Amino acid sequence: MLPQKRLEQIQEMETLLGQSDAFLLEAEQFLEKWQQMLPTITKLEHYYFDGDWRQDYQAYEQGEIPEEMPCGVLTEDAIFDVGVTQRSLAISYLKLVAKILDTPK
């Protein structure tokens, strides 16, 4: 029979394997969600930078939009912040991926 220390190591590695499998499943699901979300974020950024956002913002400022209508999208930074956050996350992910790929096996 293996020494107790080795048996404990096997138990620890079994736990780590379970945690790793669960985490990687979550990471894969998140990646899929992000990929599905890309067209939405792209559409939102198009509205802000190349679309009708400026005219809608001016209409809001002039009181042409009902007061009870939610208009958070017309704040000056909300859409911009979404794009900045996405790019920042992408950079962080790239750095993590580079670190993972650079780790010798």
N, CA and C atoms as a LAMMPS dump frame, in Angstrom:
ITEM: TIMESTEP
0
ITEM: NUMBER OF ATOMS
315
ITEM: BOX BOUNDS ff ff ff
-5.0000000000000000e+02 5.0000000000000000e+02
-5.0000000000000000e+02 5.0000000000000000e+02
-5.0000000000000000e+02 5.0000000000000000e+02
ITEM: ATOMS id mol type element x y z
1 1 1 N 0.856 -1.183 0
2 1 2 C 0 0 0
3 1 3 C 0.891 1.232 0
4 2 1 N 0.438 2.267 -0.712
5 2 2 C 1.196 3.523 -0.755
6 2 3 C 1.235 4.178 0.616
7 3 1 N 2.286 4.903 0.889
8 3 2 C 2.342 5.644 2.155
9 3 3 C 1.185 6.652 2.242
10 4 1 N 0.815 7.003 3.451
11 4 2 C -0.301 7.918 3.707
12 4 3 C -0.113 9.246 2.98
13 5 1 N 1.107 9.752 2.966
14 5 2 C 1.393 11.033 2.325
15 5 3 C 1.031 10.991 0.835
16 6 1 N 1.325 9.892 0.15
17 6 2 C 1.011 9.752 -1.271
18 6 3 C -0.497 9.61 -1.482
19 7 1 N -1.151 8.889 -0.569
20 7 2 C -2.614 8.76 -0.671
21 7 3 C -3.278 10.121 -0.507
22 8 1 N -2.767 10.917 0.409
23 8 2 C -3.298 12.27 0.613
24 8 3 C -3.059 13.137 -0.615
25 9 1 N -1.9 12.925 -1.233
26 9 2 C -1.599 13.68 -2.453
27 9 3 C -2.589 13.327 -3.565
28 10 1 N -2.904 12.046 -3.695
29 10 2 C -3.875 11.606 -4.701
30 10 3 C -5.231 12.236 -4.427
31 11 1 N -5.637 12.266 -3.168
32 11 2 C -6.914 12.89 -2.804
33 11 3 C -6.907 14.373 -3.146
34 12 1 N -5.814 15.053 -2.837
35 12 2 C -5.706 16.473 -3.137
36 12 3 C -5.785 16.701 -4.65
37 13 1 N -5.067 15.879 -5.417
38 13 2 C -5.07 16.036 -6.867
39 13 3 C -6.448 15.743 -7.444
40 14 1 N -7.165 14.81 -6.845
41 14 2 C -8.533 14.502 -7.272
42 14 3 C -9.43 15.723 -7.074
43 15 1 N -9.275 16.381 -5.946
44 15 2 C -10.033 17.604 -5.67
45 15 3 C -9.673 18.69 -6.676
46 16 1 N -8.377 18.863 -6.932
47 16 2 C -7.923 19.878 -7.884
48 16 3 C -8.444 19.588 -9.288
49 17 1 N -8.5 18.313 -9.665
50 17 2 C -9.032 17.932 -10.97
51 17 3 C -10.504 18.306 -11.083
52 18 1 N -11.259 18.009 -10.044
53 18 2 C -12.687 18.37 -10.048
54 18 3 C -12.886 19.877 -10.156
55 19 1 N -12.106 20.638 -9.39
56 19 2 C -12.195 22.1 -9.453
57 19 3 C -11.813 22.612 -10.839
58 20 1 N -10.769 22.034 -11.41
59 20 2 C -10.302 22.459 -12.728
60 20 3 C -11.342 22.161 -13.799
61 21 1 N -11.919 20.963 -13.758
62 21 2 C -12.956 20.606 -14.735
63 21 3 C -14.15 21.549 -14.642
64 22 1 N -14.597 21.841 -13.426
65 22 2 C -15.741 22.731 -13.234
66 22 3 C -15.422 24.14 -13.73
67 23 1 N -14.236 24.622 -13.393
68 23 2 C -13.836 25.959 -13.83
69 23 3 C -13.765 26.054 -15.35
70 24 1 N -13.137 25.066 -15.977
71 24 2 C -12.984 25.107 -17.433
72 24 3 C -14.332 25.032 -18.142
73 25 1 N -15.279 24.297 -17.589
74 25 2 C -16.625 24.269 -18.146
75 25 3 C -17.258 25.659 -18.074
76 26 1 N -17.114 26.316 -16.92
77 26 2 C -17.629 27.687 -16.772
78 26 3 C -16.944 28.634 -17.741
79 27 1 N -15.629 28.5 -17.895
80 27 2 C -14.878 29.37 -18.804
81 27 3 C -15.345 29.164 -20.239
82 28 1 N -15.572 27.924 -20.612
83 28 2 C -16.044 27.622 -21.963
84 28 3 C -17.432 28.226 -22.193
85 29 1 N -18.312 28.101 -21.206
86 29 2 C -19.658 28.667 -21.317
87 29 3 C -19.6 30.195 -21.404
88 30 1 N -18.705 30.811 -20.622
89 30 2 C -18.566 32.258 -20.676
90 30 3 C -18.058 32.706 -22.044
91 31 1 N -17.081 31.993 -22.584
92 31 2 C -16.548 32.327 -23.898
93 31 3 C -17.65 32.262 -24.954
94 32 1 N -18.477 31.231 -24.876
95 32 2 C -19.606 31.109 -25.813
96 32 3 C -20.57 32.285 -25.661
97 33 1 N -20.866 32.673 -24.422
98 33 2 C -21.766 33.812 -24.18
99 33 3 C -21.168 35.099 -24.743
100 34 1 N -19.872 35.273 -24.538
101 34 2 C -19.206 36.48 -25.027
102 34 3 C -19.283 36.523 -26.556
103 35 1 N -19.025 35.387 -27.196
104 35 2 C -19.088 35.333 -28.656
105 35 3 C -20.498 35.647 -29.153
106 36 1 N -21.504 35.17 -28.431
107 36 2 C -22.895 35.448 -28.799
108 36 3 C -23.238 36.92 -28.578
109 37 1 N -22.58 37.547 -27.626
110 37 2 C -22.85 38.938 -27.265
111 37 3 C -22.163 39.934 -28.198
112 38 1 N -21.135 39.503 -28.91
113 38 2 C -20.375 40.415 -29.775
114 38 3 C -21.249 41.202 -30.747
115 39 1 N -22.197 40.58 -31.459
116 39 2 C -23.029 41.369 -32.372
117 39 3 C -23.852 42.435 -31.641
118 40 1 N -24.277 42.132 -30.433
119 40 2 C -25.051 43.096 -29.645
120 40 3 C -24.203 44.305 -29.296
121 41 1 N -22.998 44.064 -28.814
122 41 2 C -22.107 45.16 -28.441
123 41 3 C -21.708 45.95 -29.683
124 42 1 N -21.46 45.265 -30.787
125 42 2 C -21.116 45.936 -32.035
126 42 3 C -22.259 46.836 -32.489
127 43 1 N -23.485 46.35 -32.406
128 43 2 C -24.662 47.136 -32.789
129 43 3 C -24.8 48.369 -31.891
130 44 1 N -24.578 48.187 -30.608
131 44 2 C -24.656 49.287 -29.652
132 44 3 C -23.597 50.346 -29.954
133 45 1 N -22.374 49.905 -30.223
134 45 2 C -21.304 50.853 -30.546
135 45 3 C -21.575 51.558 -31.872
136 46 1 N -22.135 50.842 -32.831
137 46 2 C -22.482 51.475 -34.112
138 46 3 C -23.518 52.579 -33.887
139 47 1 N -24.515 52.292 -33.069
140 47 2 C -25.532 53.296 -32.739
141 47 3 C -24.883 54.539 -32.141
142 48 1 N -23.923 54.337 -31.271
143 48 2 C -23.271 55.449 -30.577
144 48 3 C -22.336 56.234 -31.492
145 49 1 N -21.483 55.54 -32.225
146 49 2 C -20.455 56.226 -33.012
147 49 3 C -20.911 56.61 -34.418
148 50 1 N -21.728 55.779 -35.045
149 50 2 C -22.075 56.008 -36.444
150 50 3 C -23.575 56.115 -36.697
151 51 1 N -24.361 55.948 -35.673
152 51 2 C -25.81 55.899 -35.857
153 51 3 C -26.513 57.153 -35.37
154 52 1 N -27.689 56.933 -34.834
155 52 2 C -28.585 58.03 -34.46
156 52 3 C -28.421 58.51 -33.029
157 53 1 N -27.4 58.026 -32.318
158 53 2 C -27.284 58.364 -30.908
159 53 3 C -27.281 59.876 -30.681
160 54 1 N -26.489 60.615 -31.413
161 54 2 C -26.376 62.066 -31.194
162 54 3 C -27.729 62.764 -31.372
163 55 1 N -28.457 62.384 -32.421
164 55 2 C -29.774 62.985 -32.643
165 55 3 C -30.742 62.591 -31.523
166 56 1 N -30.66 61.342 -31.08
167 56 2 C -31.531 60.902 -29.984
168 56 3 C -31.175 61.623 -28.686
169 57 1 N -29.889 61.83 -28.468
170 57 2 C -29.44 62.561 -27.282
171 57 3 C -29.981 63.989 -27.312
172 58 1 N -29.881 64.653 -28.46
173 58 2 C -30.388 66.021 -28.584
174 58 3 C -31.901 66.066 -28.386
175 59 1 N -32.593 65.073 -28.907
176 59 2 C -34.049 64.996 -28.713
177 59 3 C -34.372 64.842 -27.231
178 60 1 N -33.588 64.045 -26.537
179 60 2 C -33.783 63.875 -25.094
180 60 3 C -33.558 65.201 -24.369
181 61 1 N -32.485 65.883 -24.722
182 61 2 C -32.164 67.17 -24.102
183 61 3 C -33.257 68.215 -24.352
184 62 1 N -33.933 68.104 -25.474
185 62 2 C -34.98 69.068 -25.836
186 62 3 C -36.361 68.627 -25.346
187 63 1 N -36.406 67.535 -24.583
188 63 2 C -37.661 67.077 -24
189 63 3 C -38.586 66.388 -24.977
190 64 1 N -38.057 65.862 -26.062
191 64 2 C -38.881 65.22 -27.085
192 64 3 C -39.12 63.738 -26.824
193 65 1 N -38.557 63.23 -25.739
194 65 2 C -38.732 61.823 -25.374
195 65 3 C -39.526 61.786 -24.071
196 66 1 N -40.527 60.928 -23.992
197 66 2 C -41.343 60.876 -22.769
198 66 3 C -40.481 60.668 -21.521
199 67 1 N -40.803 61.393 -20.472
200 67 2 C -40.017 61.34 -19.234
201 67 3 C -39.99 59.949 -18.612
202 68 1 N -41.081 59.186 -18.774
203 68 2 C -41.148 57.857 -18.151
204 68 3 C -40.373 56.788 -18.935
205 69 1 N -39.868 57.161 -20.115
206 69 2 C -39.13 56.203 -20.942
207 69 3 C -37.682 56.096 -20.453
208 70 1 N -37.237 54.879 -20.124
209 70 2 C -35.839 54.718 -19.724
210 70 3 C -34.907 55.117 -20.872
211 71 1 N -33.904 55.93 -20.547
212 71 2 C -32.989 56.43 -21.581
213 71 3 C -31.542 56.381 -21.116
214 72 1 N -31.179 55.386 -20.337
215 72 2 C -29.8 55.261 -19.891
216 72 3 C -28.827 55.171 -21.049
217 73 1 N -29.305 54.662 -22.173
218 73 2 C -28.468 54.536 -23.358
219 73 3 C -28.059 55.906 -23.898
220 74 1 N -28.755 56.942 -23.481
221 74 2 C -28.448 58.284 -23.983
222 74 3 C -27.482 59.047 -23.08
223 75 1 N -27.024 58.423 -22.001
224 75 2 C -25.991 59.084 -21.217
225 75 3 C -24.719 59.107 -22.056
226 76 1 N -23.876 60.066 -21.807
227 76 2 C -22.722 60.26 -22.68
228 76 3 C -21.671 59.168 -22.574
229 77 1 N -21.618 58.439 -21.486
230 77 2 C -20.533 57.479 -21.31
231 77 3 C -20.954 56.018 -21.28
232 78 1 N -22.232 55.723 -21.161
233 78 2 C -22.671 54.338 -20.941
234 78 3 C -22.206 53.39 -22.051
235 79 1 N -22.491 53.72 -23.29
236 79 2 C -22.113 52.841 -24.405
237 79 3 C -20.597 52.832 -24.578
238 80 1 N -19.987 53.985 -24.476
239 80 2 C -18.531 54.082 -24.594
240 80 3 C -17.866 53.187 -23.551
241 81 1 N -18.379 53.219 -22.323
242 81 2 C -17.816 52.41 -21.24
243 81 3 C -17.938 50.91 -21.515
244 82 1 N -19.03 50.505 -22.162
245 82 2 C -19.194 49.094 -22.526
246 82 3 C -18.058 48.667 -23.455
247 83 1 N -17.782 49.473 -24.455
248 83 2 C -16.701 49.155 -25.39
249 83 3 C -15.339 49.138 -24.723
250 84 1 N -15.094 50.123 -23.864
251 84 2 C -13.807 50.186 -23.158
252 84 3 C -13.642 48.98 -22.244
253 85 1 N -14.695 48.617 -21.545
254 85 2 C -14.637 47.463 -20.645
255 85 3 C -14.391 46.179 -21.428
256 86 1 N -15.086 46.032 -22.553
257 86 2 C -14.879 44.826 -23.362
258 86 3 C -13.433 44.738 -23.852
259 87 1 N -12.896 45.852 -24.325
260 87 2 C -11.515 45.849 -24.813
261 87 3 C -10.52 45.575 -23.682
262 88 1 N -10.783 46.133 -22.525
263 88 2 C -9.92 45.904 -21.37
264 88 3 C -9.938 44.427 -20.963
265 89 1 N -11.125 43.836 -20.949
266 89 2 C -11.228 42.405 -20.65
267 89 3 C -10.511 41.574 -21.708
268 90 1 N -10.657 41.957 -22.963
269 90 2 C -9.993 41.218 -24.041
270 90 3 C -8.475 41.263 -23.861
271 91 1 N -7.942 42.415 -23.502
272 91 2 C -6.504 42.54 -23.269
273 91 3 C -6.075 41.662 -22.096
274 92 1 N -6.858 41.684 -21.022
275 92 2 C -6.542 40.836 -19.861
276 92 3 C -6.562 39.362 -20.246
277 93 1 N -7.544 38.977 -21.044
278 93 2 C -7.616 37.593 -21.493
279 93 3 C -6.423 37.237 -22.37
280 94 1 N -6.028 38.157 -23.262
281 94 2 C -4.858 37.901 -24.104
282 94 3 C -3.604 37.703 -23.263
283 95 1 N -3.442 38.522 -22.239
284 95 2 C -2.282 38.383 -21.356
285 95 3 C -2.31 37.038 -20.636
286 96 1 N -3.493 36.637 -20.183
287 96 2 C -3.62 35.349 -19.508
288 96 3 C -3.324 34.203 -20.476
289 97 1 N -3.858 34.299 -21.677
290 97 2 C -3.619 33.263 -22.679
291 97 3 C -2.128 33.167 -22.99
292 98 1 N -1.466 34.311 -23.15
293 98 2 C -0.034 34.309 -23.421
294 98 3 C 0.722 33.637 -22.274
295 99 1 N 0.314 33.921 -21.041
296 99 2 C 0.957 33.32 -19.881
297 99 3 C 0.743 31.801 -19.868
298 100 1 N -0.471 31.387 -20.186
299 100 2 C -0.774 29.952 -20.212
300 100 3 C 0.05 29.257 -21.296
301 101 1 N 0.104 29.869 -22.473
302 101 2 C 0.838 29.257 -23.587
303 101 3 C 2.346 29.293 -23.373
304 102 1 N 2.809 30.238 -22.571
305 102 2 C 4.237 30.375 -22.319
306 102 3 C 4.739 29.473 -21.193
307 103 1 N 3.808 28.865 -20.456
308 103 2 C 4.19 27.998 -19.357
309 103 3 C 4.7 26.68 -19.914
310 104 1 N 5.936 26.335 -19.583
311 104 2 C 6.495 25.078 -20.116
312 104 3 C 5.768 23.866 -19.517
313 105 1 N 5.625 22.872 -20.324
314 105 2 C 4.981 21.617 -19.885
315 105 3 C 5.992 20.527 -19.836
